[in-house]
């Protein structure tokens, strides 16, 4: 089964924990903690299906993904790194 590296980039943020340009790298099923910003559980819930599809070889559209926490909205982009 395919297992592509995936990059999650913050496009915009109203959350004090994220800034535009922050990046989270996934290697397989794991976050590469050495080269990644932190990822909260609420944001992970929003991006998980897209990260999973990308790492398994599915196509990922250039569509921003929004964290569901409306009071601290964060928008992400998911892309394969290979």
mmCIF file of the N, C-alpha and C atoms, coordinates in Angstrom:
data_MODEL
# 
_entry.id   MODEL 
# 
loop_
_atom_site.group_PDB 
_atom_site.id 
_atom_site.type_symbol 
_atom_site.label_atom_id 
_atom_site.label_alt_id 
_atom_site.label_comp_id 
_atom_site.label_asym_id 
_atom_site.label_entity_id 
_atom_site.label_seq_id 
_atom_site.pdbx_PDB_ins_code 
_atom_site.Cartn_x 
_atom_site.Cartn_y 
_atom_site.Cartn_z 
_atom_site.occupancy 
_atom_site.B_iso_or_equiv 
_atom_site.pdbx_formal_charge 
_atom_site.auth_seq_id 
_atom_site.auth_comp_id 
_atom_site.auth_asym_id 
_atom_site.auth_atom_id 
_atom_site.pdbx_PDB_model_num 
ATOM 1   N N  . UNK A 1 1  ? 0.834   -1.179 0.000  1.00 0.00 ? 1  UNK A N  1 
ATOM 2   C CA . UNK A 1 1  ? 0.000   0.000  0.000  1.00 0.00 ? 1  UNK A CA 1 
ATOM 3   C C  . UNK A 1 1  ? 0.881   1.246  0.000  1.00 0.00 ? 1  UNK A C  1 
ATOM 4   N N  . UNK A 1 2  ? 0.445   2.261  -0.739 1.00 0.00 ? 2  UNK A N  1 
ATOM 5   C CA . UNK A 1 2  ? 1.202   3.508  -0.828 1.00 0.00 ? 2  UNK A CA 1 
ATOM 6   C C  . UNK A 1 2  ? 1.274   4.213  0.521  1.00 0.00 ? 2  UNK A C  1 
ATOM 7   N N  . UNK A 1 3  ? 2.356   4.961  0.723  1.00 0.00 ? 3  UNK A N  1 
ATOM 8   C CA . UNK A 1 3  ? 2.538   5.697  1.957  1.00 0.00 ? 3  UNK A CA 1 
ATOM 9   C C  . UNK A 1 3  ? 3.385   6.939  1.666  1.00 0.00 ? 3  UNK A C  1 
ATOM 10  N N  . UNK A 1 4  ? 2.740   7.996  1.219  1.00 0.00 ? 4  UNK A N  1 
ATOM 11  C CA . UNK A 1 4  ? 3.422   9.217  0.807  1.00 0.00 ? 4  UNK A CA 1 
ATOM 12  C C  . UNK A 1 4  ? 3.622   10.178 1.979  1.00 0.00 ? 4  UNK A C  1 
ATOM 13  N N  . UNK A 1 5  ? 4.726   10.933 1.990  1.00 0.00 ? 5  UNK A N  1 
ATOM 14  C CA . UNK A 1 5  ? 4.878   11.997 2.986  1.00 0.00 ? 5  UNK A CA 1 
ATOM 15  C C  . UNK A 1 5  ? 3.916   13.131 2.647  1.00 0.00 ? 5  UNK A C  1 
ATOM 16  N N  . UNK A 1 6  ? 3.368   13.749 3.684  1.00 0.00 ? 6  UNK A N  1 
ATOM 17  C CA . UNK A 1 6  ? 2.358   14.789 3.497  1.00 0.00 ? 6  UNK A CA 1 
ATOM 18  C C  . UNK A 1 6  ? 2.755   16.030 4.296  1.00 0.00 ? 6  UNK A C  1 
ATOM 19  N N  . UNK A 1 7  ? 2.463   17.193 3.714  1.00 0.00 ? 7  UNK A N  1 
ATOM 20  C CA . UNK A 1 7  ? 2.742   18.469 4.382  1.00 0.00 ? 7  UNK A CA 1 
ATOM 21  C C  . UNK A 1 7  ? 1.423   19.208 4.588  1.00 0.00 ? 7  UNK A C  1 
ATOM 22  N N  . UNK A 1 8  ? 1.237   19.705 5.800  1.00 0.00 ? 8  UNK A N  1 
ATOM 23  C CA . UNK A 1 8  ? 0.078   20.502 6.169  1.00 0.00 ? 8  UNK A CA 1 
ATOM 24  C C  . UNK A 1 8  ? 0.588   21.909 6.465  1.00 0.00 ? 8  UNK A C  1 
ATOM 25  N N  . UNK A 1 9  ? 0.073   22.911 5.740  1.00 0.00 ? 9  UNK A N  1 
ATOM 26  C CA . UNK A 1 9  ? 0.552   24.287 5.887  1.00 0.00 ? 9  UNK A CA 1 
ATOM 27  C C  . UNK A 1 9  ? -0.586  25.179 6.364  1.00 0.00 ? 9  UNK A C  1 
ATOM 28  N N  . UNK A 1 10 ? -0.302  26.034 7.339  1.00 0.00 ? 10 UNK A N  1 
ATOM 29  C CA . UNK A 1 10 ? -1.284  27.005 7.821  1.00 0.00 ? 10 UNK A CA 1 
ATOM 30  C C  . UNK A 1 10 ? -1.330  28.169 6.831  1.00 0.00 ? 10 UNK A C  1 
ATOM 31  N N  . UNK A 1 11 ? -2.524  28.412 6.268  1.00 0.00 ? 11 UNK A N  1 
ATOM 32  C CA . UNK A 1 11 ? -2.702  29.518 5.322  1.00 0.00 ? 11 UNK A CA 1 
ATOM 33  C C  . UNK A 1 11 ? -3.079  30.807 6.036  1.00 0.00 ? 11 UNK A C  1 
ATOM 34  N N  . UNK A 1 12 ? -3.945  30.689 7.034  1.00 0.00 ? 12 UNK A N  1 
ATOM 35  C CA . UNK A 1 12 ? -4.350  31.851 7.828  1.00 0.00 ? 12 UNK A CA 1 
ATOM 36  C C  . UNK A 1 12 ? -4.755  31.365 9.209  1.00 0.00 ? 12 UNK A C  1 
ATOM 37  N N  . UNK A 1 13 ? -4.691  32.263 10.191 1.00 0.00 ? 13 UNK A N  1 
ATOM 38  C CA . UNK A 1 13 ? -4.983  31.837 11.551 1.00 0.00 ? 13 UNK A CA 1 
ATOM 39  C C  . UNK A 1 13 ? -5.523  32.962 12.412 1.00 0.00 ? 13 UNK A C  1 
ATOM 40  N N  . UNK A 1 14 ? -6.582  32.641 13.157 1.00 0.00 ? 14 UNK A N  1 
ATOM 41  C CA . UNK A 1 14 ? -7.094  33.512 14.196 1.00 0.00 ? 14 UNK A CA 1 
ATOM 42  C C  . UNK A 1 14 ? -6.791  32.919 15.557 1.00 0.00 ? 14 UNK A C  1 
ATOM 43  N N  . UNK A 1 15 ? -5.964  31.872 15.571 1.00 0.00 ? 15 UNK A N  1 
ATOM 44  C CA . UNK A 1 15 ? -5.607  31.143 16.793 1.00 0.00 ? 15 UNK A CA 1 
ATOM 45  C C  . UNK A 1 15 ? -4.215  31.584 17.249 1.00 0.00 ? 15 UNK A C  1 
ATOM 46  N N  . UNK A 1 16 ? -4.035  31.834 18.532 1.00 0.00 ? 16 UNK A N  1 
ATOM 47  C CA . UNK A 1 16 ? -2.716  32.249 19.002 1.00 0.00 ? 16 UNK A CA 1 
ATOM 48  C C  . UNK A 1 16 ? -1.656  31.140 18.923 1.00 0.00 ? 16 UNK A C  1 
ATOM 49  N N  . UNK A 1 17 ? -2.067  29.908 18.701 1.00 0.00 ? 17 UNK A N  1 
ATOM 50  C CA . UNK A 1 17 ? -1.123  28.782 18.624 1.00 0.00 ? 17 UNK A CA 1 
ATOM 51  C C  . UNK A 1 17 ? -0.552  28.575 17.221 1.00 0.00 ? 17 UNK A C  1 
ATOM 52  N N  . UNK A 1 18 ? -1.186  29.182 16.196 1.00 0.00 ? 18 UNK A N  1 
ATOM 53  C CA . UNK A 1 18 ? -0.758  28.999 14.811 1.00 0.00 ? 18 UNK A CA 1 
ATOM 54  C C  . UNK A 1 18 ? -0.505  30.338 14.144 1.00 0.00 ? 18 UNK A C  1 
ATOM 55  N N  . UNK A 1 19 ? 0.439   30.333 13.200 1.00 0.00 ? 19 UNK A N  1 
ATOM 56  C CA . UNK A 1 19 ? 0.718   31.511 12.385 1.00 0.00 ? 19 UNK A CA 1 
ATOM 57  C C  . UNK A 1 19 ? 0.764   31.062 10.931 1.00 0.00 ? 19 UNK A C  1 
ATOM 58  N N  . UNK A 1 20 ? 0.353   31.938 10.031 1.00 0.00 ? 20 UNK A N  1 
ATOM 59  C CA . UNK A 1 20 ? 0.436   31.622 8.605  1.00 0.00 ? 20 UNK A CA 1 
ATOM 60  C C  . UNK A 1 20 ? 1.858   31.191 8.273  1.00 0.00 ? 20 UNK A C  1 
ATOM 61  N N  . UNK A 1 21 ? 1.975   30.102 7.541  1.00 0.00 ? 21 UNK A N  1 
ATOM 62  C CA . UNK A 1 21 ? 3.284   29.566 7.174  1.00 0.00 ? 21 UNK A CA 1 
ATOM 63  C C  . UNK A 1 21 ? 3.758   28.425 8.051  1.00 0.00 ? 21 UNK A C  1 
ATOM 64  N N  . UNK A 1 22 ? 3.127   28.218 9.210  1.00 0.00 ? 22 UNK A N  1 
ATOM 65  C CA . UNK A 1 22 ? 3.487   27.060 10.039 1.00 0.00 ? 22 UNK A CA 1 
ATOM 66  C C  . UNK A 1 22 ? 3.254   25.784 9.242  1.00 0.00 ? 22 UNK A C  1 
ATOM 67  N N  . UNK A 1 23 ? 4.111   24.788 9.444  1.00 0.00 ? 23 UNK A N  1 
ATOM 68  C CA . UNK A 1 23 ? 4.030   23.542 8.680  1.00 0.00 ? 23 UNK A CA 1 
ATOM 69  C C  . UNK A 1 23 ? 4.066   22.346 9.626  1.00 0.00 ? 23 UNK A C  1 
ATOM 70  N N  . UNK A 1 24 ? 3.254   21.332 9.299  1.00 0.00 ? 24 UNK A N  1 
ATOM 71  C CA . UNK A 1 24 ? 3.273   20.054 10.011 1.00 0.00 ? 24 UNK A CA 1 
ATOM 72  C C  . UNK A 1 24 ? 3.567   18.984 8.960  1.00 0.00 ? 24 UNK A C  1 
ATOM 73  N N  . UNK A 1 25 ? 4.581   18.168 9.196  1.00 0.00 ? 25 UNK A N  1 
ATOM 74  C CA . UNK A 1 25 ? 4.974   17.106 8.273  1.00 0.00 ? 25 UNK A CA 1 
ATOM 75  C C  . UNK A 1 25 ? 4.516   15.760 8.822  1.00 0.00 ? 25 UNK A C  1 
ATOM 76  N N  . UNK A 1 26 ? 3.917   14.953 7.943  1.00 0.00 ? 26 UNK A N  1 
ATOM 77  C CA . UNK A 1 26 ? 3.518   13.596 8.290  1.00 0.00 ? 26 UNK A CA 1 
ATOM 78  C C  . UNK A 1 26 ? 4.395   12.622 7.530  1.00 0.00 ? 26 UNK A C  1 
ATOM 79  N N  . UNK A 1 27 ? 4.961   11.666 8.226  1.00 0.00 ? 27 UNK A N  1 
ATOM 80  C CA . UNK A 1 27 ? 5.706   10.566 7.614  1.00 0.00 ? 27 UNK A CA 1 
ATOM 81  C C  . UNK A 1 27 ? 4.966   9.297  7.989  1.00 0.00 ? 27 UNK A C  1 
ATOM 82  N N  . UNK A 1 28 ? 4.265   8.728  7.024  1.00 0.00 ? 28 UNK A N  1 
ATOM 83  C CA . UNK A 1 28 ? 3.408   7.599  7.340  1.00 0.00 ? 28 UNK A CA 1 
ATOM 84  C C  . UNK A 1 28 ? 2.279   8.072  8.241  1.00 0.00 ? 28 UNK A C  1 
ATOM 85  N N  . UNK A 1 29 ? 1.977   7.288  9.247  1.00 0.00 ? 29 UNK A N  1 
ATOM 86  C CA . UNK A 1 29 ? 0.881   7.620  10.154 1.00 0.00 ? 29 UNK A CA 1 
ATOM 87  C C  . UNK A 1 29 ? 1.308   8.567  11.272 1.00 0.00 ? 29 UNK A C  1 
ATOM 88  N N  . UNK A 1 30 ? 2.549   9.028  11.254 1.00 0.00 ? 30 UNK A N  1 
ATOM 89  C CA . UNK A 1 30 ? 3.067   9.812  12.366 1.00 0.00 ? 30 UNK A CA 1 
ATOM 90  C C  . UNK A 1 30 ? 3.431   11.240 11.962 1.00 0.00 ? 30 UNK A C  1 
ATOM 91  N N  . UNK A 1 31 ? 3.332   12.152 12.927 1.00 0.00 ? 31 UNK A N  1 
ATOM 92  C CA . UNK A 1 31 ? 3.791   13.518 12.736 1.00 0.00 ? 31 UNK A CA 1 
ATOM 93  C C  . UNK A 1 31 ? 5.298   13.533 12.971 1.00 0.00 ? 31 UNK A C  1 
ATOM 94  N N  . UNK A 1 32 ? 6.028   14.134 12.047 1.00 0.00 ? 32 UNK A N  1 
ATOM 95  C CA . UNK A 1 32 ? 7.470   14.297 12.212 1.00 0.00 ? 32 UNK A CA 1 
ATOM 96  C C  . UNK A 1 32 ? 7.691   15.448 13.193 1.00 0.00 ? 32 UNK A C  1 
ATOM 97  N N  . UNK A 1 33 ? 7.825   15.120 14.455 1.00 0.00 ? 33 UNK A N  1 
ATOM 98  C CA . UNK A 1 33 ? 7.904   16.126 15.515 1.00 0.00 ? 33 UNK A CA 1 
ATOM 99  C C  . UNK A 1 33 ? 9.141   17.008 15.407 1.00 0.00 ? 33 UNK A C  1 
ATOM 100 N N  . UNK A 1 34 ? 10.201  16.499 14.810 1.00 0.00 ? 34 UNK A N  1 
ATOM 101 C CA . UNK A 1 34 ? 11.452  17.254 14.692 1.00 0.00 ? 34 UNK A CA 1 
ATOM 102 C C  . UNK A 1 34 ? 11.305  18.470 13.773 1.00 0.00 ? 34 UNK A C  1 
ATOM 103 N N  . UNK A 1 35 ? 10.434  18.367 12.761 1.00 0.00 ? 35 UNK A N  1 
ATOM 104 C CA . UNK A 1 35 ? 10.343  19.441 11.765 1.00 0.00 ? 35 UNK A CA 1 
ATOM 105 C C  . UNK A 1 35 ? 8.945   20.050 11.657 1.00 0.00 ? 35 UNK A C  1 
ATOM 106 N N  . UNK A 1 36 ? 8.129   19.873 12.690 1.00 0.00 ? 36 UNK A N  1 
ATOM 107 C CA . UNK A 1 36 ? 6.741   20.308 12.604 1.00 0.00 ? 36 UNK A CA 1 
ATOM 108 C C  . UNK A 1 36 ? 6.337   21.245 13.732 1.00 0.00 ? 36 UNK A C  1 
ATOM 109 N N  . UNK A 1 37 ? 5.380   22.109 13.394 1.00 0.00 ? 37 UNK A N  1 
ATOM 110 C CA . UNK A 1 37 ? 4.705   22.902 14.417 1.00 0.00 ? 37 UNK A CA 1 
ATOM 111 C C  . UNK A 1 37 ? 3.780   21.963 15.191 1.00 0.00 ? 37 UNK A C  1 
ATOM 112 N N  . UNK A 1 38 ? 3.246   22.442 16.294 1.00 0.00 ? 38 UNK A N  1 
ATOM 113 C CA . UNK A 1 38 ? 2.304   21.630 17.061 1.00 0.00 ? 38 UNK A CA 1 
ATOM 114 C C  . UNK A 1 38 ? 0.985   21.502 16.312 1.00 0.00 ? 38 UNK A C  1 
ATOM 115 N N  . UNK A 1 39 ? 0.219   20.463 16.627 1.00 0.00 ? 39 UNK A N  1 
ATOM 116 C CA . UNK A 1 39 ? -1.084  20.244 16.002 1.00 0.00 ? 39 UNK A CA 1 
ATOM 117 C C  . UNK A 1 39 ? -2.076  19.888 17.086 1.00 0.00 ? 39 UNK A C  1 
ATOM 118 N N  . UNK A 1 40 ? -3.108  20.716 17.249 1.00 0.00 ? 40 UNK A N  1 
ATOM 119 C CA . UNK A 1 40 ? -4.086  20.443 18.301 1.00 0.00 ? 40 UNK A CA 1 
ATOM 120 C C  . UNK A 1 40 ? -5.104  19.400 17.827 1.00 0.00 ? 40 UNK A C  1 
ATOM 121 N N  . UNK A 1 41 ? -5.795  18.814 18.771 1.00 0.00 ? 41 UNK A N  1 
ATOM 122 C CA . UNK A 1 41 ? -6.744  17.735 18.470 1.00 0.00 ? 41 UNK A CA 1 
ATOM 123 C C  . UNK A 1 41 ? -7.930  18.221 17.641 1.00 0.00 ? 41 UNK A C  1 
ATOM 124 N N  . UNK A 1 42 ? -8.367  19.460 17.845 1.00 0.00 ? 42 UNK A N  1 
ATOM 125 C CA . UNK A 1 42 ? -9.504  19.982 17.079 1.00 0.00 ? 42 UNK A CA 1 
ATOM 126 C C  . UNK A 1 42 ? -9.116  20.125 15.608 1.00 0.00 ? 42 UNK A C  1 
ATOM 127 N N  . UNK A 1 43 ? -7.935  20.690 15.352 1.00 0.00 ? 43 UNK A N  1 
ATOM 128 C CA . UNK A 1 43 ? -7.462  20.831 13.975 1.00 0.00 ? 43 UNK A CA 1 
ATOM 129 C C  . UNK A 1 43 ? -7.206  19.462 13.350 1.00 0.00 ? 43 UNK A C  1 
ATOM 130 N N  . UNK A 1 44 ? -6.634  18.548 14.113 1.00 0.00 ? 44 UNK A N  1 
ATOM 131 C CA . UNK A 1 44 ? -6.377  17.199 13.594 1.00 0.00 ? 44 UNK A CA 1 
ATOM 132 C C  . UNK A 1 44 ? -7.670  16.540 13.134 1.00 0.00 ? 44 UNK A C  1 
ATOM 133 N N  . UNK A 1 45 ? -8.733  16.733 13.877 1.00 0.00 ? 45 UNK A N  1 
ATOM 134 C CA . UNK A 1 45 ? -10.025 16.166 13.511 1.00 0.00 ? 45 UNK A CA 1 
ATOM 135 C C  . UNK A 1 45 ? -10.474 16.676 12.138 1.00 0.00 ? 45 UNK A C  1 
ATOM 136 N N  . UNK A 1 46 ? -10.209 17.946 11.839 1.00 0.00 ? 46 UNK A N  1 
ATOM 137 C CA . UNK A 1 46 ? -10.618 18.539 10.564 1.00 0.00 ? 46 UNK A CA 1 
ATOM 138 C C  . UNK A 1 46 ? -9.774  18.049 9.399  1.00 0.00 ? 46 UNK A C  1 
ATOM 139 N N  . UNK A 1 47 ? -8.469  17.914 9.589  1.00 0.00 ? 47 UNK A N  1 
ATOM 140 C CA . UNK A 1 47 ? -7.567  17.601 8.474  1.00 0.00 ? 47 UNK A CA 1 
ATOM 141 C C  . UNK A 1 47 ? -7.337  16.108 8.267  1.00 0.00 ? 47 UNK A C  1 
ATOM 142 N N  . UNK A 1 48 ? -7.649  15.290 9.255  1.00 0.00 ? 48 UNK A N  1 
ATOM 143 C CA . UNK A 1 48 ? -7.326  13.864 9.198  1.00 0.00 ? 48 UNK A CA 1 
ATOM 144 C C  . UNK A 1 48 ? -7.777  13.168 7.913  1.00 0.00 ? 48 UNK A C  1 
ATOM 145 N N  . UNK A 1 49 ? -9.028  13.296 7.473  1.00 0.00 ? 49 UNK A N  1 
ATOM 146 C CA . UNK A 1 49 ? -9.422  12.563 6.256  1.00 0.00 ? 49 UNK A CA 1 
ATOM 147 C C  . UNK A 1 49 ? -8.606  12.951 5.031  1.00 0.00 ? 49 UNK A C  1 
ATOM 148 N N  . UNK A 1 50 ? -8.219  14.215 4.944  1.00 0.00 ? 50 UNK A N  1 
ATOM 149 C CA . UNK A 1 50 ? -7.460  14.703 3.791  1.00 0.00 ? 50 UNK A CA 1 
ATOM 150 C C  . UNK A 1 50 ? -5.998  14.259 3.854  1.00 0.00 ? 50 UNK A C  1 
ATOM 151 N N  . UNK A 1 51 ? -5.427  14.297 5.029  1.00 0.00 ? 51 UNK A N  1 
ATOM 152 C CA . UNK A 1 51 ? -4.051  13.818 5.211  1.00 0.00 ? 51 UNK A CA 1 
ATOM 153 C C  . UNK A 1 51 ? -3.989  12.328 4.918  1.00 0.00 ? 51 UNK A C  1 
ATOM 154 N N  . UNK A 1 52 ? -4.957  11.572 5.410  1.00 0.00 ? 52 UNK A N  1 
ATOM 155 C CA . UNK A 1 52 ? -4.975  10.129 5.184  1.00 0.00 ? 52 UNK A CA 1 
ATOM 156 C C  . UNK A 1 52 ? -5.080  9.819  3.687  1.00 0.00 ? 52 UNK A C  1 
ATOM 157 N N  . UNK A 1 53 ? -5.988  10.500 3.009  1.00 0.00 ? 53 UNK A N  1 
ATOM 158 C CA . UNK A 1 53 ? -6.157  10.263 1.566  1.00 0.00 ? 53 UNK A CA 1 
ATOM 159 C C  . UNK A 1 53 ? -4.872  10.593 0.806  1.00 0.00 ? 53 UNK A C  1 
ATOM 160 N N  . UNK A 1 54 ? -4.245  11.700 1.140  1.00 0.00 ? 54 UNK A N  1 
ATOM 161 C CA . UNK A 1 54 ? -3.011  12.103 0.454  1.00 0.00 ? 54 UNK A CA 1 
ATOM 162 C C  . UNK A 1 54 ? -1.899  11.099 0.690  1.00 0.00 ? 54 UNK A C  1 
ATOM 163 N N  . UNK A 1 55 ? -1.741  10.633 1.909  1.00 0.00 ? 55 UNK A N  1 
ATOM 164 C CA . UNK A 1 55 ? -0.640  9.705  2.191  1.00 0.00 ? 55 UNK A CA 1 
ATOM 165 C C  . UNK A 1 55 ? -0.868  8.338  1.574  1.00 0.00 ? 55 UNK A C  1 
ATOM 166 N N  . UNK A 1 56 ? -2.105  7.996  1.291  1.00 0.00 ? 56 UNK A N  1 
ATOM 167 C CA . UNK A 1 56 ? -2.412  6.717  0.656  1.00 0.00 ? 56 UNK A CA 1 
ATOM 168 C C  . UNK A 1 56 ? -2.502  6.803  -0.860 1.00 0.00 ? 56 UNK A C  1 
ATOM 169 N N  . UNK A 1 57 ? -2.168  7.979  -1.421 1.00 0.00 ? 57 UNK A N  1 
ATOM 170 C CA . UNK A 1 57 ? -2.086  8.108  -2.868 1.00 0.00 ? 57 UNK A CA 1 
ATOM 171 C C  . UNK A 1 57 ? -3.289  8.748  -3.523 1.00 0.00 ? 57 UNK A C  1 
ATOM 172 N N  . UNK A 1 58 ? -4.281  9.133  -2.750 1.00 0.00 ? 58 UNK A N  1 
ATOM 173 C CA . UNK A 1 58 ? -5.455  9.784  -3.317 1.00 0.00 ? 58 UNK A CA 1 
ATOM 174 C C  . UNK A 1 58 ? -5.138  11.197 -3.759 1.00 0.00 ? 58 UNK A C  1 
ATOM 175 N N  . UNK A 1 59 ? -5.981  11.729 -4.628 1.00 0.00 ? 59 UNK A N  1 
ATOM 176 C CA . UNK A 1 59 ? -5.762  13.107 -5.072 1.00 0.00 ? 59 UNK A CA 1 
ATOM 177 C C  . UNK A 1 59 ? -6.350  14.057 -4.036 1.00 0.00 ? 59 UNK A C  1 
ATOM 178 N N  . UNK A 1 60 ? -5.650  15.148 -3.802 1.00 0.00 ? 60 UNK A N  1 
ATOM 179 C CA . UNK A 1 60 ? -6.096  16.154 -2.854 1.00 0.00 ? 60 UNK A CA 1 
ATOM 180 C C  . UNK A 1 60 ? -6.221  17.465 -3.603 1.00 0.00 ? 60 UNK A C  1 
ATOM 181 N N  . UNK A 1 61 ? -7.422  18.013 -3.647 1.00 0.00 ? 61 UNK A N  1 
ATOM 182 C CA . UNK A 1 61 ? -7.661  19.265 -4.353 1.00 0.00 ? 61 UNK A CA 1 
ATOM 183 C C  . UNK A 1 61 ? -7.032  20.426 -3.587 1.00 0.00 ? 61 UNK A C  1 
ATOM 184 N N  . UNK A 1 62 ? -6.735  21.491 -4.292 1.00 0.00 ? 62 UNK A N  1 
ATOM 185 C CA . UNK A 1 62 ? -6.186  22.706 -3.683 1.00 0.00 ? 62 UNK A CA 1 
ATOM 186 C C  . UNK A 1 62 ? -7.312  23.471 -2.991 1.00 0.00 ? 62 UNK A C  1 
ATOM 187 N N  . UNK A 1 63 ? -7.957  22.824 -2.045 1.00 0.00 ? 63 UNK A N  1 
ATOM 188 C CA . UNK A 1 63 ? -9.059  23.432 -1.314 1.00 0.00 ? 63 UNK A CA 1 
ATOM 189 C C  . UNK A 1 63 ? -8.625  23.659 0.123  1.00 0.00 ? 63 UNK A C  1 
ATOM 190 N N  . UNK A 1 64 ? -8.766  24.876 0.633  1.00 0.00 ? 64 UNK A N  1 
ATOM 191 C CA . UNK A 1 64 ? -8.409  25.103 2.041  1.00 0.00 ? 64 UNK A CA 1 
ATOM 192 C C  . UNK A 1 64 ? -9.323  24.287 2.960  1.00 0.00 ? 64 UNK A C  1 
ATOM 193 N N  . UNK A 1 65 ? -8.754  23.831 4.057  1.00 0.00 ? 65 UNK A N  1 
ATOM 194 C CA . UNK A 1 65 ? -9.495  23.072 5.059  1.00 0.00 ? 65 UNK A CA 1 
ATOM 195 C C  . UNK A 1 65 ? -9.516  23.909 6.326  1.00 0.00 ? 65 UNK A C  1 
ATOM 196 N N  . UNK A 1 66 ? -10.695 24.106 6.869  1.00 0.00 ? 66 UNK A N  1 
ATOM 197 C CA . UNK A 1 66 ? -10.837 24.983 8.027  1.00 0.00 ? 66 UNK A CA 1 
ATOM 198 C C  . UNK A 1 66 ? -11.033 24.183 9.305  1.00 0.00 ? 66 UNK A C  1 
ATOM 199 N N  . UNK A 1 67 ? -10.325 24.580 10.336 1.00 0.00 ? 67 UNK A N  1 
ATOM 200 C CA . UNK A 1 67 ? -10.518 24.023 11.664 1.00 0.00 ? 67 UNK A CA 1 
ATOM 201 C C  . UNK A 1 67 ? -11.929 24.389 12.128 1.00 0.00 ? 67 UNK A C  1 
ATOM 202 N N  . UNK A 1 68 ? -12.648 23.487 12.781 1.00 0.00 ? 68 UNK A N  1 
ATOM 203 C CA . UNK A 1 68 ? -14.025 23.775 13.180 1.00 0.00 ? 68 UNK A CA 1 
ATOM 204 C C  . UNK A 1 68 ? -14.171 24.704 14.383 1.00 0.00 ? 68 UNK A C  1 
ATOM 205 N N  . UNK A 1 69 ? -13.088 25.090 15.034 1.00 0.00 ? 69 UNK A N  1 
ATOM 206 C CA . UNK A 1 69 ? -13.168 26.000 16.175 1.00 0.00 ? 69 UNK A CA 1 
ATOM 207 C C  . UNK A 1 69 ? -13.383 27.411 15.636 1.00 0.00 ? 69 UNK A C  1 
ATOM 208 N N  . UNK A 1 70 ? -14.626 27.854 15.601 1.00 0.00 ? 70 UNK A N  1 
ATOM 209 C CA . UNK A 1 70 ? -14.966 29.126 14.962 1.00 0.00 ? 70 UNK A CA 1 
ATOM 210 C C  . UNK A 1 70 ? -14.402 30.340 15.676 1.00 0.00 ? 70 UNK A C  1 
ATOM 211 N N  . UNK A 1 71 ? -14.158 30.247 16.959 1.00 0.00 ? 71 UNK A N  1 
ATOM 212 C CA . UNK A 1 71 ? -13.644 31.410 17.671 1.00 0.00 ? 71 UNK A CA 1 
ATOM 213 C C  . UNK A 1 71 ? -12.160 31.638 17.398 1.00 0.00 ? 71 UNK A C  1 
ATOM 214 N N  . UNK A 1 72 ? -11.473 30.613 16.891 1.00 0.00 ? 72 UNK A N  1 
ATOM 215 C CA . UNK A 1 72 ? -10.047 30.715 16.590 1.00 0.00 ? 72 UNK A CA 1 
ATOM 216 C C  . UNK A 1 72 ? -9.763  30.027 15.252 1.00 0.00 ? 72 UNK A C  1 
ATOM 217 N N  . UNK A 1 73 ? -10.424 30.474 14.214 1.00 0.00 ? 73 UNK A N  1 
ATOM 218 C CA . UNK A 1 73 ? -10.388 29.825 12.904 1.00 0.00 ? 73 UNK A CA 1 
ATOM 219 C C  . UNK A 1 73 ? -8.973  29.719 12.335 1.00 0.00 ? 73 UNK A C  1 
ATOM 220 N N  . UNK A 1 74 ? -8.618  28.510 11.891 1.00 0.00 ? 74 UNK A N  1 
ATOM 221 C CA . UNK A 1 74 ? -7.346  28.258 11.215 1.00 0.00 ? 74 UNK A CA 1 
ATOM 222 C C  . UNK A 1 74 ? -7.662  27.562 9.894  1.00 0.00 ? 74 UNK A C  1 
ATOM 223 N N  . UNK A 1 75 ? -7.014  27.995 8.825  1.00 0.00 ? 75 UNK A N  1 
ATOM 224 C CA . UNK A 1 75 ? -7.195  27.387 7.515  1.00 0.00 ? 75 UNK A CA 1 
ATOM 225 C C  . UNK A 1 75 ? -5.888  26.725 7.090  1.00 0.00 ? 75 UNK A C  1 
ATOM 226 N N  . UNK A 1 76 ? -5.996  25.481 6.616  1.00 0.00 ? 76 UNK A N  1 
ATOM 227 C CA . UNK A 1 76 ? -4.832  24.672 6.247  1.00 0.00 ? 76 UNK A CA 1 
ATOM 228 C C  . UNK A 1 76 ? -4.880  24.285 4.772  1.00 0.00 ? 76 UNK A C  1 
ATOM 229 N N  . UNK A 1 77 ? -3.706  23.959 4.218  1.00 0.00 ? 77 UNK A N  1 
ATOM 230 C CA . UNK A 1 77 ? -3.577  23.339 2.897  1.00 0.00 ? 77 UNK A CA 1 
ATOM 231 C C  . UNK A 1 77 ? -2.866  22.015 3.098  1.00 0.00 ? 77 UNK A C  1 
ATOM 232 N N  . UNK A 1 78 ? -3.356  20.959 2.449  1.00 0.00 ? 78 UNK A N  1 
ATOM 233 C CA . UNK A 1 78 ? -2.742  19.625 2.512  1.00 0.00 ? 78 UNK A CA 1 
ATOM 234 C C  . UNK A 1 78 ? -2.138  19.318 1.143  1.00 0.00 ? 78 UNK A C  1 
ATOM 235 N N  . UNK A 1 79 ? -0.887  18.809 1.150  1.00 0.00 ? 79 UNK A N  1 
ATOM 236 C CA . UNK A 1 79 ? -0.261  18.414 -0.118 1.00 0.00 ? 79 UNK A CA 1 
ATOM 237 C C  . UNK A 1 79 ? 0.742   17.289 0.130  1.00 0.00 ? 79 UNK A C  1 
ATOM 238 N N  . UNK A 1 80 ? 0.874   16.429 -0.876 1.00 0.00 ? 80 UNK A N  1 
ATOM 239 C CA . UNK A 1 80 ? 1.909   15.395 -0.799 1.00 0.00 ? 80 UNK A CA 1 
ATOM 240 C C  . UNK A 1 80 ? 3.261   16.037 -1.051 1.00 0.00 ? 80 UNK A C  1 
ATOM 241 N N  . UNK A 1 81 ? 4.288   15.491 -0.414 1.00 0.00 ? 81 UNK A N  1 
ATOM 242 C CA . UNK A 1 81 ? 5.639   16.059 -0.557 1.00 0.00 ? 81 UNK A CA 1 
ATOM 243 C C  . UNK A 1 81 ? 6.494   15.330 -1.562 1.00 0.00 ? 81 UNK A C  1 
ATOM 244 N N  . UNK A 1 82 ? 5.954   14.368 -2.257 1.00 0.00 ? 82 UNK A N  1 
ATOM 245 C CA . UNK A 1 82 ? 6.789   13.676 -3.254 1.00 0.00 ? 82 UNK A CA 1 
ATOM 246 C C  . UNK A 1 82 ? 6.364   13.991 -4.667 1.00 0.00 ? 82 UNK A C  1 
# 
